């Protein structure tokens, strides 16, 4: 039973998350049985769930980041815009020599290059269609790997769980890999959301305007093979990531009044499956199932445990006095044998408790009433003792 002080007696109790945690744990176990490693972190942003952070599986382990690393790059660029070093209208030229394969649309028509894009256009392409050519050019604009990593570490992200070490698609060594964990990724998501909600005068990792723009780009996500396959786009803002042995999705499920940040990372060994498509589809399914479990939970109001105010005489709330007598109260109540005053005090106390309970009085009113009854009982007892002495 939840216990809060009298001062907060009217505060709204938070909805429980134990059932959701059990569901997430079960999904991770099922995924492992299908040869998919999963890391999950869910952060309550609304307060409805008591600002809870739910984690499951390999939530603190680094995964190959694939395109989810692009959110950190985006935040670092927006920070430079806030500092006046860049502008959303800054022109950036893409050359044919900048083209790389994989996801994206710039590569579809090399004949238009060289072409000048605005910084805003390239970031939008990087987020909404995960354009690798745009990403690689933006890494240069941001100042390179070291500059981006210095920024993400400056806002509190651990390098072991959020590290930019290479450009997209280009050949690289194992030491140059991009790494991410669902825990560190969820931290970034939370910081961006807090900046968007905090107000223009409250400092965040980026300005309110910049944070709102990042979330707007995420809302316009065009890749719907993971979260977008099970969560309606009108409440979803996300950034996907995938490669030959990983499948991720990360972002926000913005059910009004129940907003959460969610990061789901998966990895797999294609050699443990009959073919690569089966492996990749299995990992995608795990990402979808986690997102659906969270979304379904948000759609339901969950029973809140009753709130018991804490009595000043019992600050821990461990032994709240009953507001109505139980059938054994009379037998258990202490009284002096043969004392009519004690009997009167006991009867008045029981009657008073019943009257207060029946009026629907608040806990504070009940406590005050019982205190007055007790004082009255003491006076009755003193009067009776005085009469006895006079006799």
Secondary structure, 3 states (H helix, E strand, C coil): CEEECHHHCCCCCCCCCHHHHHHHHHHHHHHHHCCEEEEEEEEECCCCCCCCEEEEECCCCCEECHHHHHHHHHHHHHHHHHCCCCCCCCEEEECHHHCCCCCCCHHHHHHHCCEEEEHHHHHHHHHHCCCHHHHHHHHHHHCCHHHHHHHHHHCCCCHHHEECCCCCCCCCCHHHCCEECHHHHHHHHHHHHHHHHHCCCCCCCCCHHHHHHHHHHHHCCCCCCCHHHCCCHHHEEEEEEEECCEEEEEEEECCCCCCEEEEEEEEECHHHCCCHHHHHHHHHHHHHHHHHHHHHHHCCCCCCCCEEECCCCCCCCCCCCCCCCCCCHHHHCCCCCCCHHHHHHHHHHHHHHHHHHHCCCCHHHHHHHHHHHHHHHHHHHHHHHHHHHHC
